[in-house]
Amino acid sequence: MPAGRSLLERNIACLRVPFSDIVVAVGGPQPDALITACARQFRIPVGVIWAGSDVVRIAPVYEATARVRARRFQHAACSGGVQTELRKLGIDAAEVPIVAASPPESIVPLPSMFTVLAYSQQSHEYLYGLDVVLEAARRFPRAQFNVVGDSAPTHSEPQNVKFLGWSNRISKQLDGTTVLLRPTRHDGLSRMVVEALARGRHVIWSEPLQGARHAKDADACFRHLAELHAAHVAGRLEVNHDGLRCVRSYYTPEKVSRRIERYFDDVLRSAPKGKKRAIVSGSPFRVAAFIRSAAESMPDWEIHAAMSGSRFERIDDVVSLAVAKRWYSLADRHEDRFFRFAAKLLRKRRLRAKQSSFAVPGERDGKASSGTISTRHDFPGERETYSAT
């Protein structure tokens, strides 16, 4: 399902939603707002598969992470590292790799010259560790260092460094490589890493992965390079058999496809069919905490988070309000004026939820109804207890 990057794509996607079993966005934090709204009204479950860069963008923005927690999507992470980062943000996600590679029938022997391959992107050189790559080239002047990507030469790099630009023949580049050096400061599951392992190449990476050498910092990179270079000079360095076993065990197209299919099945099973509909409005922090608790205490209810942002989200909130049997209100001043006006026209009765303790300064709630929903979390802005019907 396309994410709706253009009006035409969005309209085509919306027309397809009623005929779909699930909607899945590849890339967080959520699908296009209008596509999500269409899926919700047709009670079609939504999944989100996160990449490493998605977490980097959203992690510092507490309100954005709260909005994600309030949406009851089925999340998946492309790697164990991304899964751990999402868990720290209060977002439960399954690990679902979406990168696959097929080892060739015959592995090309390692090149006679010790050759290191790296990747870098212009304006993101620090993220990809280009400074570590150039320092490694200075420390190993007899090795050849090749950099693919759109980073340009600075004319201050060592003579044993070549910037090759974009390459459509990465397999050929890997076959001519001894080591893939990827000292990224943040990463998901790198396709280049998996392809390098599939071709029997040695890999030094800042993320842990079976068959690759784990290097958390520059010094560890240099130590691993020194060990590999010494084995190469002594004639003892063979292709990376551990890396090949890792790919054959976990990252062949068949293995990856099966894990994606199981994730799709999980998304499908999360469909809220037969549940009564409710809506809750308030600040993203409080709404996220309320919905997390309500998932346990009100399992027969599908609760929509009214946190109007874009105009499509406003429309979604109003439509959800119209079909909801209950409307829980957590804070007046965080409710969109258009939403409140629609509530008056629809004559919706507001059910107040009382917050008895909180760590969000400057916010107060109204009187409580009967019943109790308790929430206690360590996420930024969420240390709260609610009472609600």
N, C-alpha and C positions, 0 to 999 in steps of 0.2 A: 504494500500500500504506500504510495508516495506521500511524503510529508506535507505536500501542498506548498511548494516553493513559489508557484505562480498561481494566478487566479484560475487558469484553465486546469492545471493539475489538481487544484483543490476541488473544483467543481466535479471533475471526473471521479475523484476519490469519494466525494460525498455521495455521488450517484451509485457507486459500487458498495457502499457501506451496508444498505439493507440486504444485499445478496451475499454478504460475507459472514463467516462464522466467527472470525476474530479480526481485530485490527492491531497490527504490531508496528511500532516505530523503531527503526534502527538509528539510535542516537538519542540521548536524553536531552532535556529532562522529561519531555512529553510530546505527543503528536501535535499536529496543528489543532488549534482550539475549535475550529468549526468541524473538523473531522471527528474530534473527540466528542463534541456535543451530539453529532448525528449518531455516533456509536452508542452513547449513553441513552438516548431516547429510544433506540431500537433494542436496548439491553444487550448489546454486543460487547463482550469483554475486550479490554485494551491491554496490550503488553508493550513494554519499553525495554530495549536492549541498549545498555550503556557502554560507551567506549571510554578510554582513559581521559581524553580531553574534555569530555562532558562533565566529569567530576571536578576538574580543575576550575571550570567556569562557574559552577554553581556553589561549590563548597564555601567560599567566603561570604555568600549572600544568604544570611540566615532566613530571611523571609521567603526567598525562593525555595530553599530546602523544605521549609514548613509547607509551602504550597504543594510540593511533590508528595510529602507525607500525607497530606489531606486527600489526594486523589488516590483512589483504590485501584491502582494499576498493578499488573503482575510484572515485576521488574526482573531483569536479568543482567548480569555483568559479563563482559567478554573475557574476564580473567579473574583469578582468585584475588589478586591485589585490588582490583576495582571493586570486587564484592566486599572486601574488608573495609575499604573507604566508604562505601555506601552504608554499610552497617553502622559505622561511626556516626553517620548523619541521620540514623534512625530509619533508613530505607532498606527493607529486606529484599534481597535479590538472589536468584539462583545463578550459579556459574554456568554460562552457556557460551563456549567458544564459537566464534563464527568465522574463524580462519582455518583453512585446510590446505594441505599440500600432498602431492603424490611423489614418493621417492622414485627416481628413474630406475629402469631395469638394471642399468650398470652405472656405478658411481665413478665419476671422473677422478683420477688421482689428484692429490694436492699438487699445486704448482711447484716448480723447482726453486723459485724465488719466494721468500716469505712475504706474502701480500695481505694487507689489511684493507677491508672494505668498511666504509661508514656511510651514514646518511645524515643530511642536514637540510633544513629549510630556511630560506631567507627570512629574516626577522624573528626566527625562532632558534637561532644558533645555540643560545644558552640552554634552552630546553633539551635540545638534542645532544648537548655536550660537545660541541665542535671544539671548544677550548681544550677539552681533555684529549680529543683526537690529535690536535696539533701538537700538544705537549708530548704525547706518545711518539709522534713522528720525530720530534727532536731527540728523544731518548733512544730511539731505535733507527739511526740514520741508514742502516743497511737494509731496512725493510721498505717496501713500497706501500704507500697509503693512498687509496683512492676514495674520493668522496662523491657520492651521487646525490641528486637533489638540486634545487635551484640556488644554493649558496654559491656566491661568487668568490674568486680569489681575492685576497687582500694585498698580495705582493709582499707580505711579511712572513708567509708560511714557509716552512722548510722546503728544500728542493725535492725531497722525496714524497711530496704531496701533490696529487693531481685532482682537480675538480672536473668531474666528467659530465655534470649537468644531469638532466632527466634522461633516464634510460628505459626503453621499451623492451630491452633484452636483459632483464635482471638475472635470468637463469644463467646466461653466458657470463655475466659479471661474477656471479657466485662461484661458477665452476673454475674461474681463474683466481679464486681467493682462498687464502689459508684460514683467515679468521674474520668473522664479522664482529666489529667493535661497535656496541650500541650503548654508550654511557648516558642514556637519557635520565633526566631528573624527574620525570614522571612518564608513565607509559601504561598502555593497556596490553593486549596481546598483539604483538607486532607480527604482521604478515611476513615481513622480511626475515625475522628471526626463525619463524617456522619453516620458511622456504630454505633458509641456509642449513638448518638441521636436516631437512629432507634431502639435501644434496651432500650430506656428510661433512659439512664444514664446521669448524669450531666456532663457538659463539661466546663472546664476553658481553654480558648484559647486566643492567642495573636491577632487573627483576629476576626473582628466582624461577627457574624452570628446569625440569629434568633434562639432562643432556647438554645444558649450557652452563658456563662458568659464571657464578654470581659475583658481581662487583658493585658494592654499595657506593664506593667513592673512587676517586682518581687513582689513589695508591693501590687499591685492589686491582684496578684495570692494569696498571703497570706490572704488578706481580704476576698476574695471569699471562700477560704478553711475554714477560721474561721467561716463564716456564715453557710456554709453547715455542718461543724462538729458540731456546736452548735445545729442546727436543728436535726441532727442525734442523738445526746446525749439526746435531749428532746423528741425524738420519733415522731417528726413532719415531718421528711424528707420523701417525696414521690418520686416515679419515675418522671422523667422529662417529663411532659405532653406537655410542650411548644416545647421541642425538637422533640417529636413524631409528633406533628402537622406540624412542619417545614418540616420534611422528607416526610410526606404524601402529603404536598402541592407542594413541589419542587423537591424532590430527589428520588422518586420511579423510577424504571426502565422505566416505561411508560412515565413519565414526562420528564426524561432526554433524552430518545430516541427521543421524539418529538422535543425537542430543538436542538438536533444534526441534525435531519432531516431538520429542517428549516435552519440551518447553511449550510448544504450541498446544499440546494436550492439556498442560497445566493451565494455560490461559483460558482454554475453552471450558474447563471445569469450574473456573471462577465466575462464570456467567451468573448474574443475579436474578435468574428466572424464578418467578413465584414469590419474590420478596416484596414486602410493602415498602412504599417509597416515602422518604423523609428528606428534609433539607435543613442544613445548619448554616447560620451566617455569623460572621465575626472576624476577628483578626486571624491571619493564617496560622499563627502559633496556637491559638486557642482552638481553632477549628480542627487542626491536625491532632491535637491532644484529645479532643472530644471524640473524633471519629475512631482513633486508635482504641479508645476504651469501649466505645459503642460496638465495635466489631466483636467484642467478647460478650458484652452484657445485652446486646440487642441483635442477636444473630439472624433474626427473621426480617431485619430491616435493611434496605439499601439506602444509605445516607449520602446525599450529594453535598459537596462543599461549595457554598456560595461565596466566592471571593472574586468578585467582578474585576477584571483587568481590561481586556480588549472588548470591543463591542460584541464580538461573537460570544465571549464568555458571559456578557450581560444577557444576551438573548438566551443562552443556555440556562443561566440561573433563573430567569423569569419562567421559561417553559418548565423547568424542574419544579419551581415553586407552584405552578398551576396544577401539576399532577401529583404533588406531594400530599400525603395525609397528615403530616406533622411538619411544623416549622419551629426549629429550635433557634433561639437568638442568644448569642453570647456577648455582644457588645454593639450598642446602637451606632456609635461613631465610626465603626468600620463597615457599616452597611452602605452600599451604594444608594444614592438618592433615587435613581431610577428603579432600583430593586424595591425600596420602601414604597414608592408610588404604586408600583405594580401590585405589591402586597395589599395595599388599601383597596385598589380596584377589584382584586380577587377576593377581598374580605377574608384574608387568611389570618387565623388566630395565632398570635405570637406566644410560644412557650418559652418562658425565661429559664435560663440555666445559670445557677449561682456558682461563682467561683470562690471557694472558701479560703484558698491560699494561692499566691502567685508570685512570680519573679519578673513580671513584665511591668515596669514602672508606668504610672499614669493611666492605667486602665481599670475601670470598675464595671461590674455587671449588675443586673437587676435582681429581682426576687426569684426565689427558687420554686419550682413545682415539686410534686411528690416524686419519690423514687431517687436512686443514687447512681451516678456514674463517677467513678474515681479514676483520676489520671495522675501518674507521677513518672516523669521522664527527666533525663539528664541532657536533653538536647537544648540548644540555646533558646531561651525564652519560654521553655516548657517545664515548669515545676508547679503543677496545678491540680486542684481537686474540684470536680464539678458535681452539682446535684441537678438532675433533670428528670423529666417524666420518662 
